[in-house]
Amino acid sequence: MKMSTVGLFVGLLLGAVLVFEGFGAMLIVALFGAIGYVAAKVMEGEIDLNHYLGNRSGRR
């Protein structure tokens, strides 16, 4: 799926949440969407968090 299509659906989803639930709910949905996106990138191996978490393989 193209990134523009994904962006379109995300925008439509956030717009619907804004209309029906309000601005606060839209921010919560956007936050969890961003967390899910990062988690998927980590699981796919496109993002390596060892730099941020520290390499614990050599430490005790």
NUTOR-921149 format. One record per residue (C-alpha): x, y, z; residue number from 1. Coordinates in steps of 0.25 Angstrom, whole numbers, plus 5000, padded with zeros to 4 digits. Example, Ala and Ser with C-alpha at 12.3 -4.5 7.8 and 13.67 -1.06 7.14 Angstrom:
residues 2
+------+------+------+-----+
:   xx :   yy :   zz :   n :
+------+------+------+-----+
: 5049 : 4982 : 5031 :   1 :
: 5055 : 4996 : 5029 :   2 :
+------+------+------+-----+
***
This chain:
residues 60
+------+------+------+-----+
:   xx :   yy :   zz :   n :
+------+------+------+-----+
: 5000 : 5000 : 5000 :   1 :
: 5005 : 5014 : 4997 :   2 :
: 5009 : 5023 : 5008 :   3 :
: 5000 : 5034 : 5002 :   4 :
: 4988 : 5024 : 5003 :   5 :
: 4992 : 5021 : 5018 :   6 :
: 4993 : 5036 : 5021 :   7 :
: 4979 : 5038 : 5015 :   8 :
: 4973 : 5027 : 5024 :   9 :
: 4980 : 5032 : 5036 :  10 :
: 4975 : 5046 : 5033 :  11 :
: 4961 : 5042 : 5031 :  12 :
: 4961 : 5034 : 5044 :  13 :
: 4967 : 5045 : 5052 :  14 :
: 4956 : 5055 : 5046 :  15 :
: 4945 : 5045 : 5049 :  16 :
: 4950 : 5044 : 5064 :  17 :
: 4951 : 5059 : 5065 :  18 :
: 4937 : 5061 : 5060 :  19 :
: 4930 : 5050 : 5069 :  20 :
: 4939 : 5051 : 5081 :  21 :
: 4947 : 5064 : 5082 :  22 :
: 4961 : 5069 : 5081 :  23 :
: 4966 : 5061 : 5093 :  24 :
: 4962 : 5048 : 5088 :  25 :
: 4968 : 5051 : 5074 :  26 :
: 4981 : 5054 : 5081 :  27 :
: 4980 : 5040 : 5089 :  28 :
: 4977 : 5033 : 5076 :  29 :
: 4989 : 5040 : 5069 :  30 :
: 4998 : 5036 : 5080 :  31 :
: 4995 : 5022 : 5080 :  32 :
: 4996 : 5022 : 5065 :  33 :
: 5010 : 5027 : 5066 :  34 :
: 5014 : 5017 : 5076 :  35 :
: 5008 : 5006 : 5068 :  36 :
: 5016 : 5011 : 5056 :  37 :
: 5029 : 5011 : 5063 :  38 :
: 5026 : 4997 : 5069 :  39 :
: 5024 : 4992 : 5055 :  40 :
: 5037 : 4998 : 5050 :  41 :
: 5045 : 4992 : 5062 :  42 :
: 5039 : 4978 : 5059 :  43 :
: 5042 : 4979 : 5044 :  44 :
: 5056 : 4983 : 5048 :  45 :
: 5056 : 4997 : 5041 :  46 :
: 5058 : 5004 : 5054 :  47 :
: 5069 : 4999 : 5064 :  48 :
: 5067 : 5004 : 5078 :  49 :
: 5080 : 4998 : 5084 :  50 :
: 5086 : 5012 : 5082 :  51 :
: 5076 : 5018 : 5090 :  52 :
: 5075 : 5007 : 5101 :  53 :
: 5089 : 5004 : 5102 :  54 :
: 5096 : 4991 : 5097 :  55 :
: 5094 : 4982 : 5109 :  56 :
: 5101 : 4970 : 5103 :  57 :
: 5115 : 4973 : 5109 :  58 :
: 5110 : 4978 : 5123 :  59 :
: 5106 : 4970 : 5135 :  60 :
+------+------+------+-----+
***
